[in-house]
Amino acid sequence: MSQSAVVARATKRPVLRALSLWVALAACVPATACRSRPVTIRAGLLLDGRGNQAPDVEITVARGRIVSVTPWHGDSVTYDLSRYTVLPGLIDAHVHLNGFFNRKGYLAGADDGETTGEHDAERAAAALATLRAGFTTVASMGAEAEKPLRDAINKGKLAGPRILTSLAQILDTTLTPDSLRRVVRDHAAEGADFIKVFASGPLATGGRPTMSAAQLAAVCDEARRRHLRSVVHAHDDGSLRLAVAAGCTEIEHGVYASDSTLALLAAHGVWFDPQCELVIDNYLDNWARFEGRGFYDSSAVAVFERVRPFLVASLRAALATPGLKVLYGTDATAGAHGRNAEDLICRVRKGGDAPMDALVAATSRNAEALGLGNQIGTIAPGYRADIIALDGNPLTEIEAVRRVAFVMKGGVVYSGLEHQ
């Protein structure tokens, strides 16, 4: 059976998708076996991830990397994508792969009666759904269970996006600066790809600061010493300004940020990752599956409905701030995995972003922010062969990002067309 046929069959049982794809790729052991022979791709329209476009291009891939990008000269190719728009694999700078629904359809938790193995399979299915949606790299905001998932994907044992994870989130506001430094060192020693810290309270209470300047500075300085990015959850001006003063790398959300604070972020070169509407819409659409689990109490719905307009307004303000480095992150959790591209549509249709700019944010700009700017996010010689194809032109119809026809990650095709 062809790999594509196995993929199609796997879609009928989501929790088994990752296992099915692993079986399909088992013939590729060692991992370089499927990538040792050069393959060629013909792109009807190429978007290179840096804001450039070109028609009728041939891409040559060998050993997991792009070897050349040239005009197509009429020769036969391995994959004929001449009817499609080809671009780098998309990158989501903010997901929660440890958020998923269990077999009963509710938010999974430690006390839901499922085994560790069942949770592992559901987590893997969430990762596979993300990959099949065209997202070949994600930054996941921290849970210890993401480490074996990340490592299994890296070893080719499971199909999923390239995962960067914080392995945990720093939430304890009672710790001293020295204790917080130890926490950062522990996370680094455990293999965290970056450090995630909460610097503000929830949206319902205005997102006011929860950490002192000394505490936040300790976290971000220690992360820098360990050559790790520091990603900060912050909502209001006070918490955002503390993060800037502390020298933190990236700020998430910023729902209540003022124009002057956004300008401050731009002046200091801080990466900013606001969301559009997917995160709120997902909660509201799936509320019966969240309610009563964790912090999802009955009052949360009213909060989500009240703050929903603030997300688009915050995004629009960020995009209008000169020099601000605005990323693309969705905050995707249970119910939203595989729907990561929805915020690209929202970003263009409601946020006012130009389609090309939105796509650059989700490719080369995100890659740079993640410290992988010379590895992924661009279709050019020397870059990893993370390549997707869309049925349609997202520059004229951004909704084409929903129609992913081909997914290659690191030179391996996980979803798409048969060899020609």
Sequence and secondary structure as in RCSB ss.txt:
>XXXX:A:sequence
MSQSAVVARATKRPVLRALSLWVALAACVPATACRSRPVTIRAGLLLDGRGNQAPDVEITVARGRIVSVTPWHGD
SVTYDLSRYTVLPGLIDAHVHLNGFFNRKGYLAGADDGETTGEHDAERAAAALATLRAGFTTVASMGAEAEKPLR
DAINKGKLAGPRILTSLAQILDTTLTPDSLRRVVRDHAAEGADFIKVFASGPLATGGRPTMSAAQLAAVCDEARR
RHLRSVVHAHDDGSLRLAVAAGCTEIEHGVYASDSTLALLAAHGVWFDPQCELVIDNYLDNWARFEGRGFYDSSA
VAVFERVRPFLVASLRAALATPGLKVLYGTDATAGAHGRNAEDLICRVRKGGDAPMDALVAATSRNAEALGLGNQ
IGTIAPGYRADIIALDGNPLTEIEAVRRVAFVMKGGVVYSGLEHQ
>XXXX:A:secstr
  HHHHHHHHTTSGGGHHHHHHHHTGGGTTTTGGGSS EEEEEEEEE SSS EEEEEEEEEETTEEEEEEE  S 
  SEEEEEEEEEE EEEEEE TT  B TTSSB  TTSS  HHHHHHHHHHHHHHHHHTTEEEEEE   TTHHHHH
HHHHTTSS   EEEE SS B  TTS HHHHHHHHHHHHHTT SEEEEE B  GGGT  B S HHHHHHHHHHHHH
TT EEEEEE SHHHHHHHHHTT SEEEE TT  HHHHHHHHHTT EEE   SHHHHHHHHTHHHHTTSTT  TTH
HHHHHHHHHHHHHHHHHHHTSTT EE     B TTTTT TTHHHHHHHHTT   HHHHHHIIIIIHHHHTT TTT
SSS STTSB  EEEESS TTT GGGGG EEEEEETTEEEES    
